[in-house]
Amino acid sequence: MIMMFTLFIDTHFKDVIISLYKNENLLDFIIEKNVNTTSQVTMPIIEKILERNNCNKKDLNRIVVCIGPGSFTGVRVGVTIAKLLSYLLNIPIYTITSLELAALYDNYNHEEYGIIENNGLFKAKFKNKKIIGSIQYEKTQNIPENIFINSNIVLSKLLVNFSILKKSSSFLVNPLYIKELNINKK
């Protein structure tokens, strides 16, 4: 049996989550909570998880990265590292949104999922495990009852349904940032 190693990078929120999968099973993970310096801690965490599992970067077969929506700096750092590793190692990169992660955690039991950030809500509608409504941001103080929100991702569920992940070229992966748009209509 050929060993497939997958590195998962999620820096979309306050935590840095790095996990390593062997074939489609969770091998190991590291969660660094409430990180203020994502750019300084992410690569050392990747090095640490590979080292403690006797895995070399060249053993990696694919990269999975959460592209957001999420914090501007966090998403940018995670996506940049994933793109560089994918390009340098000549391995495929797969993307997943933070809303798809929330849906995986909940096993798609709701129609809408949301991520709370910057006094607002990013939300998307799902049907048959796919996003059907556009990801949109709205400034709000009240969260609608029909929206499922959870930032506690269950890493072992990530690759259970590998088909939802989008394979891409390292050149084409783009982050989804959370930002408030101030547009004055006249």
C-alpha positions in Angstrom: 0.0 0.0 0.0 1.3 3.4 -1.0 1.5 5.9 1.9 -0.3 9.2 1.3 0.6 12.0 3.6 -1.6 15.1 3.7 -0.7 18.3 5.6 -3.7 20.4 6.7 -3.2 24.1 7.4 -5.9 26.3 9.1 -5.0 29.8 10.2 -8.3 31.5 9.4 -9.1 32.4 13.0 -7.3 33.1 16.2 -5.9 29.5 16.4 -3.3 27.9 14.2 -4.3 24.3 13.4 -1.9 22.0 11.7 -2.6 18.4 11.2 -1.0 15.5 9.4 -3.0 12.7 7.8 -1.6 9.3 6.8 -3.8 8.0 4.0 -7.1 9.4 5.1 -6.7 9.0 8.8 -5.6 11.6 11.3 -2.1 10.9 12.4 -1.3 13.9 14.5 -2.3 17.6 15.1 -1.1 20.7 16.9 -3.4 23.5 17.9 -1.8 26.8 19.0 -4.6 28.8 20.7 -5.1 32.6 20.5 -2.1 33.3 18.3 -1.1 37.0 17.7 1.9 36.2 15.5 0.6 33.7 12.9 3.5 34.4 10.6 6.0 33.5 13.3 4.4 30.3 14.6 3.0 28.5 11.6 6.1 27.2 9.9 7.7 26.1 13.2 4.5 24.1 14.0 4.6 22.5 10.6 8.3 21.5 11.1 7.4 20.2 14.6 4.5 18.0 13.5 6.6 16.5 10.6 9.6 15.9 12.8 7.6 14.1 15.6 6.0 11.8 13.0 9.3 11.1 11.2 7.9 12.7 8.1 9.9 14.8 5.7 8.4 17.6 3.6 9.3 15.5 0.5 7.0 12.7 1.9 4.0 14.9 1.6 1.6 14.0 -1.2 -0.9 16.9 -0.9 -1.7 20.1 1.0 -5.1 21.1 2.3 -5.6 24.7 3.3 -8.5 26.6 4.8 -8.9 29.7 2.6 -11.3 31.5 4.9 -13.3 33.6 5.3 -11.3 34.7 8.3 -8.9 37.2 9.6 -6.9 39.1 7.0 -3.5 38.2 8.2 -4.3 34.7 9.4 -5.8 33.6 6.1 -3.0 35.3 4.1 -0.3 33.5 6.1 -1.8 30.0 5.9 -2.6 30.3 2.1 0.9 31.7 1.3 2.6 28.8 3.2 0.4 26.2 1.6 0.9 27.7 -1.9 4.7 27.8 -1.4 4.9 24.2 -0.2 2.6 23.0 -3.0 4.7 24.7 -5.6 8.1 23.8 -4.2 7.2 20.1 -3.6 5.2 19.9 -6.8 2.2 18.4 -5.0 -1.5 19.3 -5.4 -3.2 21.8 -3.1 -6.8 21.4 -2.0 -8.9 24.2 -0.6 -11.8 24.3 1.9 -13.6 27.3 3.3 -14.1 27.9 7.0 -17.9 27.6 6.3 -17.3 24.1 4.8 -15.3 23.2 7.9 -18.3 24.3 10.1 -20.6 22.2 7.9 -18.3 19.2 8.2 -18.3 19.6 12.0 -22.1 19.6 12.0 -22.4 16.8 9.5 -24.4 19.1 7.2 -27.4 19.1 9.5 -28.3 22.8 8.8 -29.0 24.8 5.6 -26.9 27.8 6.6 -23.5 28.1 8.3 -21.8 31.1 9.6 -18.5 32.4 10.9 -18.5 35.4 13.3 -15.7 38.0 12.9 -15.4 41.7 13.2 -18.9 42.4 14.6 -20.4 40.6 11.7 -21.4 37.3 10.1 -20.1 35.5 7.1 -22.7 33.0 5.9 -23.4 30.6 3.2 -26.2 28.3 2.2 -25.6 24.6 1.6 -27.4 21.8 -0.2 -26.2 18.2 -0.8 -22.9 19.1 0.9 -22.1 22.0 -1.5 -22.3 25.7 -1.1 -25.3 26.9 -3.2 -25.6 30.5 -1.8 -22.8 32.9 -2.1 -20.6 33.6 0.8 -21.6 37.0 2.1 -20.8 39.3 4.9 -23.3 41.3 6.9 -22.7 43.5 9.9 -25.0 42.3 12.6 -25.4 42.1 16.4 -28.0 39.3 16.2 -27.3 35.9 14.9 -30.3 34.2 13.2 -31.5 31.0 14.9 -31.3 29.0 11.7 -27.6 29.5 11.2 -25.1 27.0 12.7 -21.9 28.6 14.0 -19.0 26.6 15.4 -15.3 27.3 15.4 -14.4 24.1 17.1 -13.3 22.0 14.2 -13.1 18.2 14.5 -10.0 17.4 12.6 -10.7 13.8 12.2 -13.8 14.7 10.0 -11.8 16.8 7.6 -10.8 14.2 5.0 -13.8 11.9 5.6 -15.4 13.4 2.5 -12.4 14.3 0.4 -14.6 14.9 -2.7 -15.8 18.3 -1.3 -12.3 19.7 -1.4 -11.4 21.7 -4.4 -8.1 20.7 -6.1 -6.2 23.6 -7.5 -3.0 24.8 -8.9 -0.8 26.6 -6.3 -1.0 29.7 -8.6 -4.8 29.8 -8.5 -5.5 29.5 -4.7 -6.9 32.8 -3.4 -7.9 33.6 0.2 -11.3 34.8 1.3 -10.8 37.8 3.6 -13.2 39.3 6.1 -13.5 43.0 5.7 -16.1 45.5 6.0 -16.9 47.4 2.9 -17.8 51.1 3.3 -19.6 52.0 0.1 -21.5 55.3 0.1 -24.4 55.2 -2.4 -25.5 58.5 -3.8 
